[in-house]
């Protein structure tokens, strides 16, 4: 899959369609993956899920305490 990239700014044209204010480039999907970095491994996913659950518990606890007081 290929993507279109603009080295300038995307603007709304007179017809409502997006237009590139610079030069258009075609970027392959593999290049996009390399630009965005490597994917997470399962250990990192597990760690991130744990951190999100702790954050959720803290926010939920704060909201319960706020409602009680």
VMD Tcl script that builds the backbone (N, CA, C; Angstrom):
set m [mol new atoms 207]
animate dup $m
set s [atomselect $m all]
$s set {name element resname resid chain x y z} {
  {N N UNK 1 A 0.840 -1.166 0.000}
  {CA C UNK 1 A 0.000 0.000 0.000}
  {C C UNK 1 A 0.892 1.237 0.000}
  {N N UNK 2 A 0.546 2.185 -0.819}
  {CA C UNK 2 A 1.302 3.433 -0.890}
  {C C UNK 2 A 0.498 4.569 -0.266}
  {N N UNK 3 A 1.203 5.547 0.257}
  {CA C UNK 3 A 0.601 6.724 0.854}
  {C C UNK 3 A 1.129 7.961 0.147}
  {N N UNK 4 A 0.362 9.024 0.203}
  {CA C UNK 4 A 0.789 10.291 -0.377}
  {C C UNK 4 A 1.186 11.214 0.761}
  {N N UNK 5 A 2.375 11.782 0.665}
  {CA C UNK 5 A 2.871 12.704 1.683}
  {C C UNK 5 A 3.123 14.060 1.044}
  {N N UNK 6 A 2.952 15.092 1.830}
  {CA C UNK 6 A 3.164 16.459 1.366}
  {C C UNK 6 A 4.263 17.074 2.224}
  {N N UNK 7 A 5.296 17.629 1.602}
  {CA C UNK 7 A 6.359 18.241 2.394}
  {C C UNK 7 A 6.020 19.685 2.775}
  {N N UNK 8 A 4.834 20.123 2.425}
  {CA C UNK 8 A 4.353 21.452 2.806}
  {C C UNK 8 A 3.193 21.321 3.774}
  {N N UNK 9 A 2.169 22.113 3.530}
  {CA C UNK 9 A 0.986 22.121 4.378}
  {C C UNK 9 A -0.219 21.712 3.551}
  {N N UNK 10 A -1.090 20.863 4.119}
  {CA C UNK 10 A -2.336 20.515 3.457}
  {C C UNK 10 A -3.326 21.648 3.692}
  {N N UNK 11 A -3.960 22.116 2.613}
  {CA C UNK 11 A -4.941 23.193 2.719}
  {C C UNK 11 A -6.234 22.749 2.038}
  {N N UNK 12 A -7.333 23.414 2.380}
  {CA C UNK 12 A -8.613 23.148 1.713}
  {C C UNK 12 A -8.696 24.020 0.477}
  {N N UNK 13 A -8.879 23.377 -0.651}
  {CA C UNK 13 A -8.988 24.116 -1.899}
  {C C UNK 13 A -10.369 24.729 -2.062}
  {N N UNK 14 A -10.548 25.446 -3.129}
  {CA C UNK 14 A -11.813 26.104 -3.404}
  {C C UNK 14 A -12.964 25.130 -3.568}
  {N N UNK 15 A -12.676 23.919 -4.048}
  {CA C UNK 15 A -13.729 22.914 -4.240}
  {C C UNK 15 A -13.956 22.081 -2.990}
  {N N UNK 16 A -13.229 22.388 -1.898}
  {CA C UNK 16 A -13.381 21.634 -0.659}
  {C C UNK 16 A -12.478 20.426 -0.563}
  {N N UNK 17 A -11.695 20.160 -1.592}
  {CA C UNK 17 A -10.768 19.033 -1.574}
  {C C UNK 17 A -9.425 19.461 -0.993}
  {N N UNK 18 A -8.724 18.552 -0.326}
  {CA C UNK 18 A -7.416 18.914 0.217}
  {C C UNK 18 A -6.389 19.102 -0.898}
  {N N UNK 19 A -5.556 20.106 -0.748}
  {CA C UNK 19 A -4.489 20.379 -1.701}
  {C C UNK 19 A -3.183 20.532 -0.944}
  {N N UNK 20 A -2.100 20.106 -1.588}
  {CA C UNK 20 A -0.776 20.213 -0.982}
  {C C UNK 20 A -0.167 21.560 -1.346}
  {N N UNK 21 A 0.341 22.262 -0.351}
  {CA C UNK 21 A 0.970 23.564 -0.553}
  {C C UNK 21 A 2.462 23.405 -0.858}
  {N N UNK 22 A 2.928 22.164 -0.990}
  {CA C UNK 22 A 4.334 21.888 -1.277}
  {C C UNK 22 A 4.438 20.870 -2.399}
  {N N UNK 23 A 5.339 19.907 -2.224}
  {CA C UNK 23 A 5.572 18.870 -3.225}
  {C C UNK 23 A 5.023 17.546 -2.701}
  {N N UNK 24 A 4.258 16.835 -3.546}
  {CA C UNK 24 A 3.726 15.532 -3.174}
  {C C UNK 24 A 4.782 14.449 -3.357}
  {N N UNK 25 A 4.786 13.486 -2.436}
  {CA C UNK 25 A 5.695 12.340 -2.504}
  {C C UNK 25 A 4.885 11.071 -2.286}
  {N N UNK 26 A 5.271 10.004 -2.952}
  {CA C UNK 26 A 4.664 8.705 -2.729}
  {C C UNK 26 A 5.543 7.934 -1.742}
  {N N UNK 27 A 4.906 7.411 -0.678}
  {CA C UNK 27 A 5.640 6.695 0.361}
  {C C UNK 27 A 5.044 5.302 0.484}
  {N N UNK 28 A 5.901 4.286 0.423}
  {CA C UNK 28 A 5.444 2.901 0.537}
  {C C UNK 28 A 5.104 2.582 1.998}
  {N N UNK 29 A 4.245 1.585 2.189}
  {CA C UNK 29 A 3.840 1.182 3.531}
  {C C UNK 29 A 5.014 0.759 4.388}
  {N N UNK 30 A 6.002 0.069 3.788}
  {CA C UNK 30 A 7.185 -0.365 4.546}
  {C C UNK 30 A 7.985 0.834 5.038}
  {N N UNK 31 A 8.067 1.864 4.231}
  {CA C UNK 31 A 8.780 3.071 4.641}
  {C C UNK 31 A 8.055 3.760 5.786}
  {N N UNK 32 A 6.717 3.749 5.761}
  {CA C UNK 32 A 5.945 4.349 6.847}
  {C C UNK 32 A 6.209 3.607 8.145}
  {N N UNK 33 A 6.273 2.295 8.074}
  {CA C UNK 33 A 6.536 1.489 9.268}
  {C C UNK 33 A 7.916 1.817 9.821}
  {N N UNK 34 A 8.891 1.998 8.948}
  {CA C UNK 34 A 10.242 2.328 9.398}
  {C C UNK 34 A 10.299 3.726 10.005}
  {N N UNK 35 A 9.496 4.658 9.478}
  {CA C UNK 35 A 9.492 6.019 10.009}
  {C C UNK 35 A 8.840 6.089 11.374}
  {N N UNK 36 A 7.812 5.286 11.595}
  {CA C UNK 36 A 7.077 5.356 12.855}
  {C C UNK 36 A 7.737 4.535 13.953}
  {N N UNK 37 A 8.725 3.759 13.639}
  {CA C UNK 37 A 9.413 2.959 14.650}
  {C C UNK 37 A 8.903 1.530 14.650}
  {N N UNK 38 A 9.539 0.716 15.441}
  {CA C UNK 38 A 9.181 -0.694 15.503}
  {C C UNK 38 A 7.911 -0.879 16.319}
  {N N UNK 39 A 7.216 -1.952 16.043}
  {CA C UNK 39 A 5.998 -2.271 16.788}
  {C C UNK 39 A 6.369 -2.736 18.192}
  {N N UNK 40 A 5.419 -2.701 19.086}
  {CA C UNK 40 A 5.644 -3.155 20.450}
  {C C UNK 40 A 5.713 -4.676 20.486}
  {N N UNK 41 A 6.558 -5.184 21.354}
  {CA C UNK 41 A 6.549 -6.631 21.558}
  {C C UNK 41 A 5.538 -6.939 22.665}
  {N N UNK 42 A 5.264 -8.229 22.908}
  {CA C UNK 42 A 4.207 -8.612 23.845}
  {C C UNK 42 A 4.533 -8.197 25.275}
  {N N UNK 43 A 5.795 -8.171 25.638}
  {CA C UNK 43 A 6.182 -7.739 26.980}
  {C C UNK 43 A 5.852 -6.258 27.182}
  {N N UNK 44 A 6.122 -5.452 26.174}
  {CA C UNK 44 A 5.809 -4.027 26.259}
  {C C UNK 44 A 4.300 -3.793 26.278}
  {N N UNK 45 A 3.553 -4.593 25.520}
  {CA C UNK 45 A 2.099 -4.471 25.514}
  {C C UNK 45 A 1.551 -4.779 26.899}
  {N N UNK 46 A 2.049 -5.838 27.509}
  {CA C UNK 46 A 1.596 -6.228 28.843}
  {C C UNK 46 A 1.913 -5.142 29.864}
  {N N UNK 47 A 3.104 -4.571 29.793}
  {CA C UNK 47 A 3.495 -3.505 30.711}
  {C C UNK 47 A 2.614 -2.271 30.520}
  {N N UNK 48 A 2.347 -1.918 29.281}
  {CA C UNK 48 A 1.510 -0.763 28.993}
  {C C UNK 48 A 0.078 -0.987 29.480}
  {N N UNK 49 A -0.447 -2.190 29.309}
  {CA C UNK 49 A -1.791 -2.493 29.795}
  {C C UNK 49 A -1.860 -2.365 31.312}
  {N N UNK 50 A -0.827 -2.820 31.997}
  {CA C UNK 50 A -0.790 -2.698 33.455}
  {C C UNK 50 A -0.794 -1.247 33.887}
  {N N UNK 51 A -0.019 -0.429 33.225}
  {CA C UNK 51 A 0.037 0.989 33.569}
  {C C UNK 51 A -1.292 1.685 33.302}
  {N N UNK 52 A -1.964 1.322 32.223}
  {CA C UNK 52 A -3.268 1.909 31.911}
  {C C UNK 52 A -4.293 1.494 32.964}
  {N N UNK 53 A -4.246 0.251 33.404}
  {CA C UNK 53 A -5.180 -0.212 34.438}
  {C C UNK 53 A -4.944 0.524 35.754}
  {N N UNK 54 A -3.695 0.759 36.121}
  {CA C UNK 54 A -3.388 1.509 37.343}
  {C C UNK 54 A -3.903 2.934 37.221}
  {N N UNK 55 A -3.691 3.558 36.084}
  {CA C UNK 55 A -4.193 4.917 35.868}
  {C C UNK 55 A -5.712 4.951 35.965}
  {N N UNK 56 A -6.384 3.980 35.356}
  {CA C UNK 56 A -7.839 3.902 35.438}
  {C C UNK 56 A -8.289 3.763 36.886}
  {N N UNK 57 A -7.626 2.904 37.659}
  {CA C UNK 57 A -8.001 2.696 39.061}
  {C C UNK 57 A -7.812 3.968 39.875}
  {N N UNK 58 A -6.744 4.697 39.619}
  {CA C UNK 58 A -6.493 5.948 40.345}
  {C C UNK 58 A -7.569 6.974 40.026}
  {N N UNK 59 A -7.888 7.138 38.759}
  {CA C UNK 59 A -8.911 8.116 38.361}
  {C C UNK 59 A -10.272 7.703 38.911}
  {N N UNK 60 A -10.612 6.425 38.818}
  {CA C UNK 60 A -11.890 5.949 39.338}
  {C C UNK 60 A -11.968 6.162 40.850}
  {N N UNK 61 A -10.901 5.837 41.563}
  {CA C UNK 61 A -10.858 6.058 43.010}
  {C C UNK 61 A -11.003 7.531 43.364}
  {N N UNK 62 A -10.348 8.392 42.613}
  {CA C UNK 62 A -10.463 9.829 42.852}
  {C C UNK 62 A -11.889 10.311 42.653}
  {N N UNK 63 A -12.549 9.835 41.591}
  {CA C UNK 63 A -13.928 10.249 41.328}
  {C C UNK 63 A -14.891 9.733 42.405}
  {N N UNK 64 A -14.670 8.537 42.901}
  {CA C UNK 64 A -15.513 7.998 43.990}
  {C C UNK 64 A -15.314 8.823 45.254}
  {N N UNK 65 A -14.070 9.122 45.593}
  {CA C UNK 65 A -13.798 9.928 46.788}
  {C C UNK 65 A -14.387 11.322 46.648}
  {N N UNK 66 A -14.310 11.881 45.470}
  {CA C UNK 66 A -14.860 13.217 45.231}
  {C C UNK 66 A -16.371 13.218 45.424}
  {N N UNK 67 A -17.026 12.146 44.974}
  {CA C UNK 67 A -18.469 12.056 45.105}
  {C C UNK 67 A -18.870 11.852 46.571}
  {N N UNK 68 A -18.067 11.127 47.321}
  {CA C UNK 68 A -18.383 10.870 48.732}
  {C C UNK 68 A -18.174 12.103 49.602}
  {N N UNK 69 A -17.232 12.935 49.241}
  {CA C UNK 69 A -16.939 14.112 50.071}
  {C C UNK 69 A -17.705 15.265 49.604}
}
mol reanalyze $m
mol bondsrecalc $m
mol representation Tube
mol addrep $m
